[in-house]
Amino acid sequence: MQVSSSMVKELTPLLLCLRYLAEPNNLLIIDEPEMNLHPEAQVQIIEFLAMLVNAGLNILITTHSPYIIDHLSNLMKAAKSDDKQSLKNKFYLEDTQAFISQENVSVYLFEDGTTKNILSENGYIDWRTFGDVSEYISHVFM
């Protein structure tokens, strides 16, 4: 493991847990699954985690990744579509099982000692805490 990539080191415990320990209805807690992952791998992991939820696992993640937040919104919108088969090619795992119903998702912001639900009724995730920083740094020298 010492010479393995950071991504392999981060994902190996998850793989072992899923393969040998996890059972339906278990709660799996993952702190920042995006750590050491390329943005493409981040969206693949959220698709995979959605598939696990759809298979019966309860998953709680913490994240600071706008890729994960944005793509989770995409997965919820795809789940509402009447034509899921035509949409699956737009997603990284190309599997409709990654589409997740909004009823199976909760998104909370923990800030200044408070908890706030940031998932609206229409499936929009208010992630301004990420977006404000991105917006600011993209315009520093413009």
N, C-alpha and C positions, 0 to 999 in steps of 0.2 A: 504494500500500500504506500510505502514511502515515496516511490517514484511515480505513482499514479497522479493523474491530473486532479485539480481541485474539484472539478465536477464529479469525477468518479468517487472521490473521497466523501463528498456531500451526499450523493445519491445511493451509495452502497448500503448504509444502514436502513434507508427507506425500503430498498429492494428486499433486504433480509427480513425486515419486519412484515412486509406484505406477503412474502413467500411463506414464512414459517409461523407467524404469530397472529396476524390480523384475521378476524372473523366478522361476518355481517353484524351490524349494529355496534361494533367496537367504535371507540372514539380514538382517532389518530390526530395528534397535535404536532404540527410542523412549524417551527420558527423560521421564517424567511426562506421558503423553498427556492427563492431566486438566487441565493448566495452562490457566487462563482459560476453562474450560468449566463451564457450568451443570451441576448434578447429572444432569439428564435427558440432556444431551449426553454426559456421562461414561459413562453406561450404554449409550448408543447406540454410542459409540466402542469399547467392549469387545465389543459384539456384532459390530461391523464387523471388528475385529481377529480375533475367533474365526472369522469367515467367511474371512478371508485365510489363517489357519492351515489351515482345512479345504480351501482351494484350493491348498495346497502351499507357502506361504511359511513360513519359520521366523521367529518374532517374539519378541523379548526386550524387555520393558518394565520400567521401574522406576516405582513408584507409591507415593504416600502417601494414596491415595483409598480410603476405606471403601466408596464406591459401586462402584468398579471391583472390589474384592475380593469384596464380597457378591454382585455380579451375575455374576462369573465362577463362583462356586459355583452360582448359579441355572442358568447355561448348562450346567454339567457335569451337574447333576441332571436337567435337561430332556433331555439326550442319552441318559440311561438309561431314559427313559420309553418305554412301549410305544405311547403315543398322542401322538406329537409334534405331529400336525396340530391337535389340540384345544388344545394348549398355546401354539402360536405367537402367538395373539392376546394373550397375557399379556405378550409381549415387545415392546420398542419398535420393532424393525425388522420384526416379524411374519414372520420367515423362519426356518424350521427349520435352514437352513444355518448359523445363528449358534450352534446347539447344538454344544458341543464335548466330545468324549470326554475323560475324565479322563486317559487314556493320552497325550494330546497336550498336557498341561499340567504344568508344574512350578512350584512356588511356594516361594521361599526368603526367609528373613529374614536380613539382614546386620546384625549388632549386636556391638559390642565386639570386633571383629576375628575373629568367628566367623560361620559360615554354618550355618543350620539349615533343614531341610526342614519347612515348616509346612502341607503338604497331606497330610491323613490318608488312609488307605486307603478310607474311605467318602465322600471328596470334601469333607470339612469343612476350611476354611482357618482356622487358628488365628491370628487377627489381633488378639490381645489388646493388642498395642502401640498399636493405634488405639483399640480399644474401651475400654481403661482410661481414656484421656484423655476420651473422649466421656462415659463414665459419670461421671467426676469432675465435669466442668464442668456437666453437666445437673443435678447435685445440690448445687451450691455454696450456694444459698440455699433449699434445701428443708428 
